[in-house]
Each structure stands twice: as structure tokens, then as C-alpha cells.
Amino acid sequence: MNSNSNVLGGTLNRTILVVDDDRSTRASALRLLTAHGYTAFEATSESDAVQKAALLTPDVILMDLHLHHGSGLDAARHIKDQRTLAHIPIVALTATPPMWDEKMKLFAAILTKPCPTPQILEAIERVLRP
């Protein structure tokens, strides 16, 4: 797990959980987020994502929808079904953009891979605004 203890704008860092089964994609996201002052943790599967969300209560979850071990959509459902975690915004990342339907309302934003760095940061900042 990676973390960074920088302070941005006089406030403490925000914590982001990055869920992706691809090691390279995960590492890139962790580097990007820590370079921008976020504290970032990683998860590699549906069950890992749900467990770490409960343990860390991150400010945002960046979730790949297609995982080798489970589904990002199912992980999002499990997280949103827990009263103590339901408030956490989840930003979906996917190589194949889904059709918008009821289940997609679980996500605060949906980004298509490969996603440019500014777009990832903008989506995170947008969902963190009060």
C-alpha cells in the first residue's frame, strides 16, 4: 500500500481507495494520487475492495468495473448497502463504457479507460466538493 502525508491547502489529505486487478494500472493511479497529495491505498478484487472500504472508510473509491476476482459493480453494491459506507462516492473506471441504467446510479462518475490524468483528478475533486 502506498500513502503520502502531504498537506494540501492547510487541510489534511483525503484518502482514496484504488480498486483494479491490473498491477500497472493500480501503480499508475497510486503514483498520480500521491503526487497530488492524496493518501492512496489499493485493492485488487471485489472482496478486497469491500474489506478495505470498511477498514479505511476512504473519502473516494476509484473502482475498475471488470475485475478478475469478482465485479466492481458488485463491490459497489456491497459498499453502498452498508450504512456506514453508503456515503462514500465511487468513481467507476472501465474500458467498455456501460449503458446507463439503474445500477449505474451507484457511481458518482464513470470514466472510460484509458483515462487522461486531468480527467481522473477532475472527477475526484468534483465528488469531494461539499
VMD Tcl script that draws the C-alpha trace (Angstrom):
set ca {
  {0.00 0.00 0.00}
  {1.17 3.50 -0.74}
  {0.43 6.58 1.24}
  {1.53 10.18 1.33}
  {1.36 12.53 4.28}
  {1.40 15.85 2.44}
  {-0.96 18.62 3.44}
  {-2.96 20.43 0.76}
  {-4.28 23.92 1.22}
  {-3.99 23.74 5.01}
  {-6.28 20.72 5.29}
  {-5.44 17.07 5.84}
  {-5.21 14.73 2.88}
  {-8.15 12.86 1.53}
  {-7.95 9.09 1.35}
  {-8.66 7.27 -1.91}
  {-9.04 3.54 -2.38}
  {-7.93 2.40 -5.84}
  {-9.53 -0.89 -6.92}
  {-8.07 -2.52 -10.02}
  {-6.77 -6.01 -10.73}
  {-4.14 -4.74 -13.17}
  {-0.91 -4.08 -11.27}
  {0.35 -1.47 -13.76}
  {-2.91 0.49 -13.78}
  {-3.06 0.40 -9.98}
  {0.55 1.54 -9.63}
  {-0.01 4.43 -12.07}
  {-3.11 5.56 -10.18}
  {-1.32 5.34 -6.83}
  {1.61 7.41 -8.15}
  {-0.74 10.00 -9.64}
  {-2.79 10.37 -6.48}
  {0.11 10.51 -4.04}
  {1.89 13.02 -6.30}
  {-1.19 15.24 -5.94}
  {-1.23 14.98 -2.16}
  {-3.84 12.26 -1.67}
  {-3.33 9.28 0.59}
  {-3.94 6.25 -1.61}
  {-4.49 2.58 -0.84}
  {-5.06 -0.32 -3.19}
  {-7.38 -3.29 -3.55}
  {-7.25 -5.98 -6.21}
  {-10.60 -7.80 -6.06}
  {-14.26 -7.40 -5.16}
  {-13.84 -8.86 -1.67}
  {-10.61 -6.91 -1.07}
  {-12.38 -3.68 -2.08}
  {-15.29 -4.26 0.31}
  {-12.98 -5.21 3.20}
  {-10.65 -2.25 2.70}
  {-13.55 0.18 2.28}
  {-14.87 -0.95 5.67}
  {-11.43 -0.76 7.26}
  {-10.30 2.57 5.77}
  {-13.58 4.44 5.15}
  {-11.94 6.33 2.27}
  {-13.16 9.68 1.02}
  {-13.44 8.31 -2.54}
  {-13.18 4.91 -4.19}
  {-11.74 4.67 -7.71}
  {-13.20 1.34 -8.94}
  {-12.47 -0.72 -12.04}
  {-15.74 -2.40 -13.06}
  {-14.15 -5.51 -14.60}
  {-12.10 -7.44 -12.04}
  {-10.65 -10.93 -12.45}
  {-11.91 -11.90 -9.00}
  {-15.42 -10.51 -8.79}
  {-17.06 -7.43 -10.16}
  {-16.55 -3.76 -9.43}
  {-20.30 -3.32 -9.82}
  {-20.97 -5.96 -7.15}
  {-18.32 -4.44 -4.89}
  {-20.03 -1.05 -5.25}
  {-23.39 -2.63 -4.35}
  {-21.93 -4.25 -1.23}
  {-20.33 -0.96 -0.18}
  {-23.47 1.10 -0.79}
  {-25.57 -1.48 1.11}
  {-23.59 -0.81 4.29}
  {-24.99 2.13 6.21}
  {-21.56 3.23 7.42}
  {-20.11 3.22 3.89}
  {-23.04 4.30 1.72}
  {-21.90 7.95 1.74}
  {-18.57 7.20 0.02}
  {-18.56 8.38 -3.61}
  {-17.38 5.75 -6.06}
  {-15.82 6.73 -9.38}
  {-16.04 3.86 -11.88}
  {-13.25 3.16 -14.35}
  {-13.97 0.89 -17.28}
  {-12.53 0.05 -20.67}
  {-16.02 -0.64 -22.01}
  {-18.45 2.13 -21.14}
  {-21.64 0.64 -19.73}
  {-25.13 1.61 -20.76}
  {-26.57 3.98 -18.18}
  {-29.24 2.24 -16.14}
  {-30.43 2.00 -12.53}
  {-27.40 0.07 -11.27}
  {-25.05 2.74 -12.62}
  {-26.56 5.21 -10.14}
  {-24.19 3.61 -7.61}
  {-21.40 5.70 -9.11}
  {-20.67 9.40 -8.66}
  {-18.85 9.39 -12.02}
  {-17.92 6.94 -14.77}
  {-14.61 7.31 -16.60}
  {-13.54 5.36 -19.68}
  {-10.06 3.80 -19.80}
  {-7.56 4.82 -20.84}
  {-8.42 7.92 -18.92}
  {-6.26 11.06 -19.10}
  {-4.74 12.13 -15.80}
  {-6.57 15.50 -15.67}
  {-9.91 13.74 -16.11}
  {-9.25 11.39 -13.17}
  {-8.21 14.28 -10.94}
  {-11.19 16.41 -12.00}
  {-13.63 13.58 -11.24}
  {-12.12 13.03 -7.80}
  {-12.11 16.74 -6.97}
  {-15.70 17.08 -8.20}
  {-17.02 14.30 -5.95}
  {-15.06 15.62 -2.97}
  {-16.63 19.07 -3.11}
  {-19.13 19.66 -0.32}
}
mol new
graphics top color blue
foreach p $ca { graphics top sphere $p radius 0.5 }
foreach p [lrange $ca 0 end-1] q [lrange $ca 1 end] { graphics top cylinder $p $q radius 0.2 }
display resetview
